[in-house]
Amino acid sequence: MTEFQNISLPGPTITPVSEPFWESIKAGHLRLQQCDKCEQWLFYPREHCPHCFHHSLTWKKASGRGRLKTWSVIHRAGHPAWQEHTPYVVGVVSLEEGPSLLTHLLIEEAALTYNMKVEVEINEIGPHPLPFFKTQEEKI
């Protein structure tokens, strides 16, 4: 766990479309939708494929690995509960499966580099586990 575990924040907005995503996060892994027709992976959760507009999407376990495309160090938080934890880092991760997502990074600012390998780490934030990304551990 990280230093963020005692923050009182509003929880994610969970809809019928996004519920499988949040259930997978609770279970400790990342799931994404994949289109049954064109086979493109999707994020954020939705009811149809933005590539071919097909309505048949399947939730599949994702690798949880990607590359850091850009980042920002937050000095003034958008929510008061985060202010005491500034500065913190958010970034856009391009997942191995293709989609990108905006996420918190568990990486020191000085260590950040473009295209660095990262992997998901699920952290409990109050009652809500959230996906964060950290430096990818090299597998031997």
Phi, psi and omega in degrees: 000161183250182179293350185274359193292347181250021181277136177259099181239157172296145182283172177292154174277111183256121179248170175303328180286320184270350184305317178300326177298310183291328176294322178293322177297316176302325181281354174095017177213170184256126174240142177233162174275147172230136180288131180287341182267300184265352177067015175285143175275148184233144163204130019273161181300138180207175185269344179215160180286128178284351181272314183235359178067016177288149183260001181261104181239141181240136176279128180225149178293132178261163182294330185080007180247153178190196179229142181283122182261323178199164182204166177214140176265123184267120178255333177237108186290149177281345178231135184304328181296335180273343188303320182291349181257005178286152353283146173225166189243133170241155180204171175255122179253128173268111184287153178306327181286345177126311182293160174248153174217147177275131187207163170283146179247134177260054185225134178297142183307317183295338183268353183290132175220149178300135175072013179294149179283131180227163177216155183289146171221119181277129180233140177281124176242096188062228181276000187242112173289142181229150177277123172246167176234144180230173176300134181292131177281132179285130178269134180262000000 
